[in-house]
């Protein structure tokens, strides 16, 4: 080793030792005769003190040092006169007698500090410098620790990590695939996996019993802030289990992670039907920290000649604690916020419960004090509260109110990054109607098992069939989802039929899986966690980008290595492809 | 859970318990009135006994069962009358009172037994059934255990696992890339990584200090039995270290794996210069279990009018213990083996040291007893030994003799799969001459640091420059290799120049790395292990195929899922590519 210690470990108990440290110059102060240098590495920061008065070589070296120079310093540990108790090494300093410059550094294009002055694009181009900053490095160390703990927990429960292939087969079902032309099989392509779904099911058919993998997956979708073309899943599958076993084991995994990585104890996770989640929160991933359950007011609002309510399929609202004093301006602003195309509401009704006990609504023309009192009772409202009510088509209005609820939660600072509210959402519908294609799609994926008692509905009311499918939600973010799978050829065929596959298409694309089901497939099910998302929640971040070492931007580009890029004509010739740009 | 126990855990201490097992029917014997069924899962095998005489339902179920049916059986644990002490559950059986068929099974296309009757192709097509066989499943469980132990060891030494991107940039240096067309950037491509080399170096520039990753890598090369288009590396890098530190830490990793996974203690690994390895074994990955070091005989053979030796650049041989009794026919056969185009020798000289102490060679016409006695002394030969001698151009003849040595080792059964002889080969040349392109190539890769004392030779004798590069070899198989890297822009530029890059080419392809070296890059180095290869050595296999769950065949095809395959015209249109087949 070029060093005897790291920059994070020397303390008062090491006084008098002669040590050698290596690291980056964080800052340097020339006090005339004495130079103080903070040297930094992954483990911490240590102060060097150089007597530049007496040692000319040292003086010259000290003068040539700039920020981010890489140095090797040897000297004796002594107690500091002015201590910094905020860092573990803050009581000592090294009286450096020898400094070697291991590598010089140009002035970095932005500050390598916890708070930097670098813009998004500059930091992306110099990602290797951005990664030097503590917050980002800490995120990646957190991620490492989480991955280690995931493996420790699952290994302890007899799960085997099996690597499934990255070069697989393109299937038109689901999101868009990335494809890879095959040189050895001209005209043919591999696809990168969107998930190892079929492989993990085959491993169950193979008797592996308990499988997991922390694995890269790929989706060629248009990107948003929290989406990346390549992302990481904790992918899991078990045989001979019921849904209850999966919920139990993976709730255990999540609690294990919170305990070991963040020191947080979580109680048993509450569970909620999909139907209830939609009815009470207008979302299949409710943030239950916020309270503000929906209250349906159809019974209390109809028949009073207020057309908007009378004509609405659903009248529904939330009670916002302590916001009765919202000004007209604030309420107008909220209404405008709701009317933006992203939300699409047509308007908002409010009812103030003044701190003096009076009730005042924006529809006083139609509803008297008795009505408002009934509303307040339905909302469980108290003086000081503000009731916000929307009306319209059930599905739409629930979504709109769900957005409003999140917005009010944010305004009331109820979305604290250090409070964690996990939730299981269960009993998802098997199918969802797709307006665009005019047919049903699998809500989870085509391998999800319908609830046995609902199978009869497949022909008559496909949208009402419930699946043995479940999502884990934390703080309004879906961090995992899974299902009990179909393990029977006949049922799998029936599912493909209902999803609009011809028998030939189903056989061509998923024949290997249906064939496998005929050779002794056990009942099985599983779950997959979005590992990037899970890490970002643990790190208290809104985006997954800073829990990924080398993320891509919204155009799918890596600005640092400048990819994607053109390739040589000869490469395309070998692959027997051509671009048509 | 559908079961109370697995098929591998019930023993004599569980007598009397009522249990439920799930698994696959391994075999079933109807003894008239009693049916015995072996039910199997990943954990083991348990015998069920069914009283089919008294229970008609049970009789009917038992009769309908076939091999590989998936069943759930409930009953009481009782002591067996005829015990099988070879398996942990062999002292007990379950008196099953209830059998439920969870899934039927067609007759499998080959035997699901340790020794199967299925051919290569059939087993590949039904890989999910082949994976049910104990030897293959055990390989994958071994692999899981090895990956866990790698992580445990490296995590314990402060290494951080960081995921590097899979969608990167194509570089013409090295092997052929797999490429991925970018839909969002038409006409441009990503490439799949051949290794995370540049990213791990950037992580060192970022101050990560100790990095590792168990990671998929990709090479679009023509395939051999032990190559796959996608393969897995244990990829590692460290900063502020010397070569000695890397050898120490990763020798430690390997010893940790042998100890924890195979219970084998390995002593300190011997080290050998590349030059010595070539001189003594004709290989940069010698199997040192075999002995038979090369003995050079130029001094003892020249000037005796034997043209073949007189004209040879090198006369060199090995002494094969105890083979003096080889018949003329056996020796002729060996000579023919050497003359095959794969080896390309022109002939072989032998000298027998008879058990009676007499020496007899195939060149007695030219060499008298004194000569042969001198040869025997040089070989350290004893009565009963056989000396085999080749002559020719140094590099060629060393390779040929190296092959002969391995062949003799195999014939003498010296290549035992349970004896492990690790070795470090160090001081590799930096460059090797490529006949085809008529220029020097990096022997390891372009980022490898030359030995400082040899840098001056770069201009005058490039082939003699040694690198700070090292390989770990076990039993004649290269399982890992690495180097100390260049961390300085000027030296890296010089290297690219010597490798035939123009300055523009170097900047276009690796500018990001050379730029990074200007912002404070620490001295660093690393190593990468071929994880598939390492697993196959631990499993005692010659090929890596059976330590991979879903391998591809020699044409890069997965016969089970039938990929690569054609994709839809619409997919190609979206990607703005076209095939030219």
Interface residues (C-beta under 8 A of the other chain):
Chain A: X1 X2 X3 X6 X22 X23 X24 X40 X41 X42 X43 X68 X69 X70 X72 X102 X103 X104 X105 X106 X108 X126 X127 X128 X129 X131 X132 X137 X140 X141 X143 X144 X147 X148 X151 X155 X160 X161 X162 X163 X164 X165 X166 X167 X168 X169 X170 X172 X176 X177 X178 X179 X180 X181 X182 X183 X184 X185 X186 X187 X188 X189 X190 X191 X192 X198 X199 X202 X203 X205 X206 X207 X208 X209 X216 X218 X220 X222 X223 X229 X230 X232 X239 X240 X241 X242 X245 X487 X488 X512 X516 X517 X518 X519 X520 X521 X522 X523 X548 X549 X550 X552 X555 X556 X557 X558 X560 X561 X562 X563 X564 X565 X566 X567 X568 X571 X574 X575 X576 X577 X578 X579 X580 X581
Chain B: X1 X2 X3 X6 X22 X23 X24 X40 X41 X42 X43 X68 X69 X70 X72 X102 X103 X104 X105 X106 X108 X126 X127 X128 X129 X131 X132 X137 X140 X141 X143 X144 X147 X148 X151 X155 X160 X161 X162 X163 X164 X165 X166 X167 X168 X169 X170 X172 X176 X177 X178 X179 X180 X181 X182 X183 X184 X185 X186 X187 X188 X189 X190 X191 X192 X198 X199 X202 X203 X205 X206 X207 X208 X209 X216 X218 X220 X222 X223 X229 X230 X232 X239 X240 X241 X242 X245 X487 X488 X512 X516 X517 X518 X519 X520 X521 X522 X523 X548 X549 X550 X552 X555 X556 X557 X558 X560 X561 X562 X563 X564 X565 X566 X567 X568 X571 X574 X575 X576 X577 X578 X579 X580 X581
